[in-house]
Amino acid sequence: MDRRGLCLKHIKGADSVGIEIGALDRPLIARSDADIRHVDHLDTAGLRDKYQLDTSVNCEGIVDVSYVWSNGSLRQAVGPDIFFDFAVASHVIEHAPNLIQWLSA
């Protein structure tokens, strides 16, 4: 089973609310799979600008970023009253300076 199939196996359908961190132009979870929100270190326009010369990124395919997480905790980025049924982090661990702290945030 591939990564996407493994993730979908644990999502309870389109009514599930989830967050995907670092999807860029390759989201793992589609909007038809769940109510998915995206978080990244820049907003959508900022990501498109940053990657405009990177031939490995399809700038038109960059997801709509719901939350910008540039400093502080993920909770601070999304707000105290928003909760998710699941979280997916793609291509993120290699950017975490303190993995244990990041996973416990």
C-alpha positions as CSV (number, residue, x, y, z in Angstrom):
1,M,0.0,0.0,0.0
2,D,1.4,3.4,-0.9
3,R,1.5,6.4,1.5
4,R,-1.7,8.0,0.2
5,G,-3.6,4.7,0.6
6,L,-2.2,4.2,4.1
7,C,-3.4,7.7,5.1
8,L,-6.8,7.3,3.5
9,K,-7.3,4.0,5.4
10,H,-7.3,6.1,8.6
11,I,-9.5,8.9,7.4
12,K,-13.2,8.5,8.1
13,G,-14.4,10.2,4.9
14,A,-15.2,13.6,3.5
15,D,-16.7,14.8,6.8
16,S,-13.3,14.4,8.5
17,V,-11.4,17.7,9.1
18,G,-7.7,17.5,8.7
19,I,-4.6,19.5,8.3
20,E,-1.7,18.8,5.9
21,I,1.6,20.5,6.6
22,G,4.0,21.3,3.8
23,A,1.9,19.9,0.8
24,L,3.3,22.5,-1.6
25,D,2.3,21.2,-5.0
26,R,1.9,17.6,-4.0
27,P,-0.9,17.3,-1.5
28,L,-1.4,13.8,-0.1
29,I,-5.0,14.3,0.8
30,A,-7.4,15.7,-1.8
31,R,-10.4,17.9,-1.0
32,S,-12.7,15.1,-2.1
33,D,-11.1,12.8,0.6
34,A,-11.8,15.1,3.5
35,D,-12.2,18.7,4.6
36,I,-8.5,19.4,4.4
37,R,-6.7,22.6,5.4
38,H,-3.1,23.4,4.4
39,V,-0.4,25.0,6.5
40,D,3.0,26.2,5.3
41,H,5.7,28.7,6.2
42,L,4.4,31.2,3.6
43,D,1.0,32.0,2.1
44,T,0.1,30.7,-1.4
45,A,1.3,33.8,-3.2
46,G,4.6,33.7,-1.2
47,L,5.2,30.0,-2.1
48,R,4.5,30.7,-5.8
49,D,7.0,33.6,-5.7
50,K,9.6,31.6,-3.8
51,Y,9.4,28.6,-6.2
52,Q,8.8,30.4,-9.5
53,L,12.3,29.4,-10.8
54,D,12.3,25.9,-9.3
55,T,11.6,23.5,-12.1
56,S,10.8,20.7,-9.6
57,V,7.7,22.6,-8.4
58,N,4.5,23.2,-10.4
59,C,3.7,26.6,-9.1
60,E,0.1,26.4,-10.5
61,G,-0.4,23.3,-8.5
62,I,0.6,24.8,-5.1
63,V,-2.2,24.3,-2.7
64,D,-4.3,27.1,-1.2
65,V,-2.6,27.7,2.2
66,S,-5.1,28.1,5.0
67,Y,-2.6,28.9,7.8
68,V,0.9,30.3,7.8
69,W,3.1,28.8,10.4
70,S,6.3,30.8,10.5
71,N,7.0,31.2,14.3
72,G,5.6,29.7,17.4
73,S,3.5,26.5,17.7
74,L,1.1,25.1,15.3
75,R,-1.7,25.8,17.8
76,Q,-0.7,29.5,17.6
77,A,-0.8,29.4,13.8
78,V,-4.3,27.9,13.5
79,G,-5.9,29.4,16.6
80,P,-7.0,28.0,20.0
81,D,-10.6,27.0,18.9
82,I,-9.8,25.0,15.8
83,F,-9.5,21.2,16.1
84,F,-8.7,18.5,13.5
85,D,-9.5,14.8,13.2
86,F,-6.1,14.1,11.6
87,A,-2.8,15.7,10.6
88,V,-0.5,14.8,7.7
89,A,3.1,16.2,7.4
90,S,4.8,15.8,4.1
91,H,8.4,16.7,3.5
92,V,8.6,18.4,6.9
93,I,10.7,16.4,9.4
94,E,14.0,17.4,7.6
95,H,13.2,21.0,8.4
96,A,12.5,20.6,12.1
97,P,15.5,21.9,14.2
98,N,14.1,20.1,17.3
99,L,12.1,17.1,16.2
100,I,10.9,16.1,19.7
101,Q,9.6,19.6,20.5
102,W,8.0,19.8,17.0
103,L,6.1,16.5,17.5
104,S,4.9,17.5,21.0
105,A,3.7,21.0,19.9
